[in-house]
Amino acid sequence: MLGMIPVSWLAKYVYCPRQLFLEVVEGIMLPEEPRMMKGKLSHTILSSIFKNQSKLLSQTQSGMSKHEFLELFYNGYLSIAKDSIALHTQKLKRFGITPVEVFEQHLPILKRLAIKRANEAFVFASTFNTYGNKLAEKLYPKAHPNVFLSSEKLNLKGEIDLVEEYPDTSVAVEIKFSSSPQKGVWESDQIQLGAYILLLREGFHTNANRGYVEYLPNAKRVGIVMNSFLEQEIFKIRDSILKMLESKQVPDVLDSKTKCRECGFKDVCYGNTS
């Protein structure tokens, strides 16, 4: 009997059903590439930053200026990034990547995130004269990274990059290190985030109906709203995956030169002719 479907499979199926089949049914695993490894490291850095939000907020004191708030958060984020990168030094070297190179690539993102959180914290602290542990307790949203949820009812499971907790609801946030389309979100991202919203409703017993995709390279945070059409599409894709796994019938090669050119499975699908 097939188990619950990982939400990440929904996104992969939307992108290319054949790729998902080769991974899951045929068991073909591609060697880790520099891009993939750097993406995982980026998620590790951000996860550590979100986990340390309360610790940084608790270090605030009455009388601190807006600039001092920014220094606190920016220096804190830099320190977290350095520690995370240091743990992966040997792996980076195997790909010919230096820790300094990775650190410098993250500087613009870390600065934007620090400015955003420092501004939020400063406005709240100065408005309500609340600092230190009290500020950490009172300031929303609360950041919960890497939240794993599963639902037998939905027959889905997955790990949400970030759940933002507000007093009256919770919001799923999917973090991407690729650029956004000119308008809206990529279809695979919409399906993935929509599935996380459904899981969030089940797991947190919340009225969540909105989520965000955070495209870090071009600093865009794009919202999607859950509706019956999106919900039906998610279930349709889930059922298509189940049918594919049960039939073990390999999907056709995708008719997309752009996708296939960048795909690690292109030699499997086309031999060495591409």
Steps between C-alpha positions, in 0.01 A plus 500: 500500500630844408567742783426869522613712207775755579393851401832546319388226259203715396735778393730256319205342319378839380850581376557161334313173572774296335769644729297399806446151357873451438580603856225317688419193290830436321704613801741703289673748728713772348827595669479819702594803294653825629170684441303246703752497783509879520120507505489261796761708681299817438195336657713396798619857549148645487364229728763590762417868464129439558574277800707777659244781462395490865862493618579816303183677611581421864827696462320828427503769767310819572658801332644311204482695174367368171858469377595296807207266433627450146856437621375240748306305239745537213802397708296216647402374155859525377624297796235232443589480131872464574436219750272314258746531211793391719324169568493429125855609414623157393197437282541838333864425426404179318308717254777758475294760686655720769313590823571868431330474161185352653500754783528796263219364281269506802584855613225681301232256620619516862500880492145518360371255761679684781361838394147360482508334842688784668244754375209285620661453840599866541153634414330261742757553778491880481120512467427276799822561697567127496849353486700188582315181585167685498558610142587143401174387659272770357629558146324322214533314275676218681729307267483119496741355240491148354154402625417140405130418462309198376134416450339163437187683389691691231741211437780756495809577704770761480732747669408867475802730472347752738177539694427854614281496808265792564256541792203391287648282224810336355653555157711262291804650328697315232850638447653485154852579388388535141349811345126552469309521172407850384154456649375278781675174589617197305231233466704241690551749786128577512409131528767436763401798712130423462558148632688643797208731577268198509741315731526808720123510539499137608805507725458838668118500499517847353291692248805549276401592145805693383869426454807662349784403270814694588720535191824617660715581193267778383356580845139418413246364744198380305177391666252236391149447633355154547175438313297200388658498152854482638396238752348281226814537287719389792291187552496431126881509486528286814273237345691511170821426690336206678377365167848536349662318792246218488517450123879540483448638150775745410367841387598637159804720455407861569471727198698788648847585373552752780421257782680206340816700430546569871387157624741249650296216349539615138757229424260238639216625280696583184822303533798721418340670201380818675 
